[in-house]
Amino acid sequence: MTAAAVGFHTKVGVRWSDMDVFQHINHARMVTLLEEARIPWLFEDGRPTVTLRDGAVIADLHVRYRGQLRHDDGPLDVLMWIESVRAVDFTIGYEVRAGGAAPDSAPSIVASTQIAAFDIDTQRLRRLTAPEREYLEQWKRA
């Protein structure tokens, strides 16, 4: 089984400012932590594969909170994969666990983000290029 068949793993640090009065990670801050997890995978320079730096926008976001995560649970373990790829967009699936949690343990956060390819100059949606589609397709779960 390839790494892509499992998904892209990354660690995301938790800042003190991510906490709320109830001493767990604030729900709105979790959306920012998901963003911080996907940027190294899809948008950073220096990767041997294609990136989506030319433009992309969030079209839809769903986050299910199944358990608490606290500051001491960081850095968080985030697993991401591609759920679907269409002509102009793709959907990422996420599982977020406390740092050090077993990979087969129940995730505390389950989320998905639909991202659309976007032309910044024309301010319009664009079709995913063949190299973008090829890169995304390799991260789809079987």
C-alpha positions as protocol buffer text, in pm:
chain_id: "A"
residue {
  index: 1
  type: MET
  ca { x: 0 y: 0 z: 0 }
}
residue {
  index: 2
  type: THR
  ca { x: 142 y: 340 z: -94 }
}
residue {
  index: 3
  type: ALA
  ca { x: 147 y: 644 z: 132 }
}
residue {
  index: 4
  type: ALA
  ca { x: -104 y: 809 z: -98 }
}
residue {
  index: 5
  type: ALA
  ca { x: -343 y: 517 z: -46 }
}
residue {
  index: 6
  type: VAL
  ca { x: -343 y: 597 z: 325 }
}
residue {
  index: 7
  type: GLY
  ca { x: -326 y: 976 z: 302 }
}
residue {
  index: 8
  type: PHE
  ca { x: -101 y: 1269 z: 374 }
}
residue {
  index: 9
  type: HIS
  ca { x: 4 y: 1295 z: 740 }
}
residue {
  index: 10
  type: THR
  ca { x: 125 y: 1612 z: 902 }
}
residue {
  index: 11
  type: LYS
  ca { x: 162 y: 1757 z: 1249 }
}
residue {
  index: 12
  type: VAL
  ca { x: 7 y: 2092 z: 1338 }
}
residue {
  index: 13
  type: GLY
  ca { x: 112 y: 2285 z: 1646 }
}
residue {
  index: 14
  type: VAL
  ca { x: -148 y: 2422 z: 1884 }
}
residue {
  index: 15
  type: ARG
  ca { x: -103 y: 2779 z: 2007 }
}
residue {
  index: 16
  type: TRP
  ca { x: -223 y: 2899 z: 2344 }
}
residue {
  index: 17
  type: SER
  ca { x: -450 y: 3143 z: 2155 }
}
residue {
  index: 18
  type: ASP
  ca { x: -627 y: 2846 z: 1990 }
}
residue {
  index: 19
  type: MET
  ca { x: -785 y: 2760 z: 2327 }
}
residue {
  index: 20
  type: ASP
  ca { x: -1119 y: 2888 z: 2451 }
}
residue {
  index: 21
  type: VAL
  ca { x: -1255 y: 2953 z: 2799 }
}
residue {
  index: 22
  type: PHE
  ca { x: -1349 y: 2584 z: 2833 }
}
residue {
  index: 23
  type: GLN
  ca { x: -981 y: 2485 z: 2787 }
}
residue {
  index: 24
  type: HIS
  ca { x: -1023 y: 2306 z: 2457 }
}
residue {
  index: 25
  type: ILE
  ca { x: -943 y: 2413 z: 2102 }
}
residue {
  index: 26
  type: ASN
  ca { x: -1200 y: 2666 z: 1987 }
}
residue {
  index: 27
  type: HIS
  ca { x: -1421 y: 2548 z: 1700 }
}
residue {
  index: 28
  type: ALA
  ca { x: -1331 y: 2843 z: 1475 }
}
residue {
  index: 29
  type: ARG
  ca { x: -959 y: 2794 z: 1541 }
}
residue {
  index: 30
  type: MET
  ca { x: -990 y: 2432 z: 1428 }
}
residue {
  index: 31
  type: VAL
  ca { x: -1075 y: 2560 z: 1078 }
}
residue {
  index: 32
  type: THR
  ca { x: -746 y: 2755 z: 1079 }
}
residue {
  index: 33
  type: LEU
  ca { x: -556 y: 2446 z: 1197 }
}
residue {
  index: 34
  type: LEU
  ca { x: -706 y: 2245 z: 909 }
}
residue {
  index: 35
  type: GLU
  ca { x: -584 y: 2515 z: 670 }
}
residue {
  index: 36
  type: GLU
  ca { x: -236 y: 2501 z: 822 }
}
residue {
  index: 37
  type: ALA
  ca { x: -235 y: 2124 z: 768 }
}
residue {
  index: 38
  type: ARG
  ca { x: -329 y: 2133 z: 399 }
}
residue {
  index: 39
  type: ILE
  ca { x: -103 y: 2418 z: 284 }
}
residue {
  index: 40
  type: PRO
  ca { x: 224 y: 2215 z: 297 }
}
residue {
  index: 41
  type: TRP
  ca { x: 52 y: 1935 z: 105 }
}
residue {
  index: 42
  type: LEU
  ca { x: -110 y: 2133 z: -176 }
}
residue {
  index: 43
  type: PHE
  ca { x: 19 y: 2487 z: -198 }
}
residue {
  index: 44
  type: GLU
  ca { x: 385 y: 2523 z: -102 }
}
residue {
  index: 45
  type: ASP
  ca { x: 673 y: 2582 z: -343 }
}
residue {
  index: 46
  type: GLY
  ca { x: 956 y: 2336 z: -377 }
}
residue {
  index: 47
  type: ARG
  ca { x: 747 y: 2024 z: -421 }
}
residue {
  index: 48
  type: PRO
  ca { x: 842 y: 1794 z: -707 }
}
residue {
  index: 49
  type: THR
  ca { x: 474 y: 1784 z: -805 }
}
residue {
  index: 50
  type: VAL
  ca { x: 227 y: 2044 z: -925 }
}
residue {
  index: 51
  type: THR
  ca { x: 79 y: 2284 z: -671 }
}
residue {
  index: 52
  type: LEU
  ca { x: -235 y: 2493 z: -669 }
}
residue {
  index: 53
  type: ARG
  ca { x: -59 y: 2823 z: -600 }
}
residue {
  index: 54
  type: ASP
  ca { x: -211 y: 2981 z: -911 }
}
residue {
  index: 55
  type: GLY
  ca { x: -544 y: 3005 z: -740 }
}
residue {
  index: 56
  type: ALA
  ca { x: -797 y: 2815 z: -534 }
}
residue {
  index: 57
  type: VAL
  ca { x: -1088 y: 2910 z: -308 }
}
residue {
  index: 58
  type: ILE
  ca { x: -1286 y: 2729 z: -41 }
}
residue {
  index: 59
  type: ALA
  ca { x: -1632 y: 2641 z: -172 }
}
residue {
  index: 60
  type: ASP
  ca { x: -1765 y: 2434 z: 119 }
}
residue {
  index: 61
  type: LEU
  ca { x: -1653 y: 2322 z: 465 }
}
residue {
  index: 62
  type: HIS
  ca { x: -1789 y: 2067 z: 711 }
}
residue {
  index: 63
  type: VAL
  ca { x: -1641 y: 1996 z: 1054 }
}
residue {
  index: 64
  type: ARG
  ca { x: -1769 y: 1735 z: 1300 }
}
residue {
  index: 65
  type: TYR
  ca { x: -1642 y: 1760 z: 1655 }
}
residue {
  index: 66
  type: ARG
  ca { x: -1644 y: 1411 z: 1806 }
}
residue {
  index: 67
  type: GLY
  ca { x: -1412 y: 1471 z: 2099 }
}
residue {
  index: 68
  type: GLN
  ca { x: -1222 y: 1743 z: 2278 }
}
residue {
  index: 69
  type: LEU
  ca { x: -872 y: 1846 z: 2189 }
}
residue {
  index: 70
  type: ARG
  ca { x: -669 y: 2053 z: 2432 }
}
residue {
  index: 71
  type: HIS
  ca { x: -346 y: 2247 z: 2414 }
}
residue {
  index: 72
  type: ASP
  ca { x: -158 y: 1955 z: 2570 }
}
residue {
  index: 73
  type: ASP
  ca { x: -278 y: 1730 z: 2285 }
}
residue {
  index: 74
  type: GLY
  ca { x: -56 y: 1913 z: 2036 }
}
residue {
  index: 75
  type: PRO
  ca { x: 101 y: 1889 z: 1801 }
}
residue {
  index: 76
  type: LEU
  ca { x: -212 y: 1744 z: 1644 }
}
residue {
  index: 77
  type: ASP
  ca { x: -187 y: 1455 z: 1399 }
}
residue {
  index: 78
  type: VAL
  ca { x: -381 y: 1539 z: 1082 }
}
residue {
  index: 79
  type: LEU
  ca { x: -451 y: 1281 z: 812 }
}
residue {
  index: 80
  type: MET
  ca { x: -579 y: 1411 z: 476 }
}
residue {
  index: 81
  type: TRP
  ca { x: -684 y: 1247 z: 151 }
}
residue {
  index: 82
  type: ILE
  ca { x: -880 y: 1332 z: -161 }
}
residue {
  index: 83
  type: GLU
  ca { x: -1245 y: 1225 z: -151 }
}
residue {
  index: 84
  type: SER
  ca { x: -1340 y: 1338 z: -502 }
}
residue {
  index: 85
  type: VAL
  ca { x: -1206 y: 1529 z: -802 }
}
residue {
  index: 86
  type: ARG
  ca { x: -1434 y: 1705 z: -1052 }
}
residue {
  index: 87
  type: ALA
  ca { x: -1376 y: 1946 z: -1341 }
}
residue {
  index: 88
  type: VAL
  ca { x: -1322 y: 2261 z: -1133 }
}
residue {
  index: 89
  type: ASP
  ca { x: -1304 y: 2137 z: -774 }
}
residue {
  index: 90
  type: PHE
  ca { x: -1198 y: 1864 z: -537 }
}
residue {
  index: 91
  type: THR
  ca { x: -1287 y: 1758 z: -184 }
}
residue {
  index: 92
  type: ILE
  ca { x: -1040 y: 1682 z: 94 }
}
residue {
  index: 93
  type: GLY
  ca { x: -1124 y: 1451 z: 384 }
}
residue {
  index: 94
  type: TYR
  ca { x: -958 y: 1502 z: 724 }
}
residue {
  index: 95
  type: GLU
  ca { x: -915 y: 1310 z: 1048 }
}
residue {
  index: 96
  type: VAL
  ca { x: -760 y: 1493 z: 1342 }
}
residue {
  index: 97
  type: ARG
  ca { x: -622 y: 1314 z: 1647 }
}
residue {
  index: 98
  type: ALA
  ca { x: -427 y: 1418 z: 1952 }
}
residue {
  index: 99
  type: GLY
  ca { x: -53 y: 1394 z: 1903 }
}
residue {
  index: 100
  type: GLY
  ca { x: 63 y: 1044 z: 1993 }
}
residue {
  index: 101
  type: ALA
  ca { x: -282 y: 886 z: 1953 }
}
residue {
  index: 102
  type: ALA
  ca { x: -294 y: 550 z: 1779 }
}
residue {
  index: 103
  type: PRO
  ca { x: -362 y: 586 z: 1405 }
}
residue {
  index: 104
  type: ASP
  ca { x: -659 y: 350 z: 1434 }
}
residue {
  index: 105
  type: SER
  ca { x: -813 y: 535 z: 1731 }
}
residue {
  index: 106
  type: ALA
  ca { x: -1132 y: 733 z: 1682 }
}
residue {
  index: 107
  type: PRO
  ca { x: -1053 y: 1081 z: 1549 }
}
residue {
  index: 108
  type: SER
  ca { x: -1159 y: 1382 z: 1754 }
}
residue {
  index: 109
  type: ILE
  ca { x: -1235 y: 1583 z: 1440 }
}
residue {
  index: 110
  type: VAL
  ca { x: -1368 y: 1461 z: 1105 }
}
residue {
  index: 111
  type: ALA
  ca { x: -1390 y: 1725 z: 834 }
}
residue {
  index: 112
  type: SER
  ca { x: -1412 y: 1790 z: 462 }
}
residue {
  index: 113
  type: THR
  ca { x: -1326 y: 2090 z: 248 }
}
residue {
  index: 114
  type: GLN
  ca { x: -1436 y: 2147 z: -110 }
}
residue {
  index: 115
  type: ILE
  ca { x: -1177 y: 2359 z: -293 }
}
residue {
  index: 116
  type: ALA
  ca { x: -1238 y: 2513 z: -635 }
}
residue {
  index: 117
  type: ALA
  ca { x: -965 y: 2607 z: -881 }
}
residue {
  index: 118
  type: PHE
  ca { x: -974 y: 2984 z: -930 }
}
residue {
  index: 119
  type: ASP
  ca { x: -816 y: 3227 z: -1174 }
}
residue {
  index: 120
  type: ILE
  ca { x: -701 y: 3522 z: -965 }
}
residue {
  index: 121
  type: ASP
  ca { x: -660 y: 3754 z: -1267 }
}
residue {
  index: 122
  type: THR
  ca { x: -1012 y: 3705 z: -1404 }
}
residue {
  index: 123
  type: GLN
  ca { x: -1173 y: 3633 z: -1065 }
}
residue {
  index: 124
  type: ARG
  ca { x: -1349 y: 3329 z: -1210 }
}
residue {
  index: 125
  type: LEU
  ca { x: -1349 y: 2957 z: -1156 }
}
residue {
  index: 126
  type: ARG
  ca { x: -1119 y: 2762 z: -1385 }
}
residue {
  index: 127
  type: ARG
  ca { x: -1082 y: 2398 z: -1477 }
}
residue {
  index: 128
  type: LEU
  ca { x: -823 y: 2192 z: -1298 }
}
residue {
  index: 129
  type: THR
  ca { x: -524 y: 2133 z: -1524 }
}
residue {
  index: 130
  type: ALA
  ca { x: -425 y: 1780 z: -1623 }
}
residue {
  index: 131
  type: PRO
  ca { x: -118 y: 1783 z: -1390 }
}
residue {
  index: 132
  type: GLU
  ca { x: -335 y: 1912 z: -1100 }
}
residue {
  index: 133
  type: ARG
  ca { x: -592 y: 1638 z: -1159 }
}
residue {
  index: 134
  type: GLU
  ca { x: -319 y: 1374 z: -1183 }
}
residue {
  index: 135
  type: TYR
  ca { x: -162 y: 1487 z: -855 }
}
residue {
  index: 136
  type: LEU
  ca { x: -496 y: 1495 z: -673 }
}
residue {
  index: 137
  type: GLU
  ca { x: -608 y: 1159 z: -810 }
}
residue {
  index: 138
  type: GLN
  ca { x: -303 y: 985 z: -663 }
}
residue {
  index: 139
  type: TRP
  ca { x: -425 y: 1082 z: -314 }
}
residue {
  index: 140
  type: LYS
  ca { x: -773 y: 931 z: -353 }
}
residue {
  index: 141
  type: ARG
  ca { x: -855 y: 652 z: -114 }
}
residue {
  index: 142
  type: ALA
  ca { x: -937 y: 316 z: -269 }
}
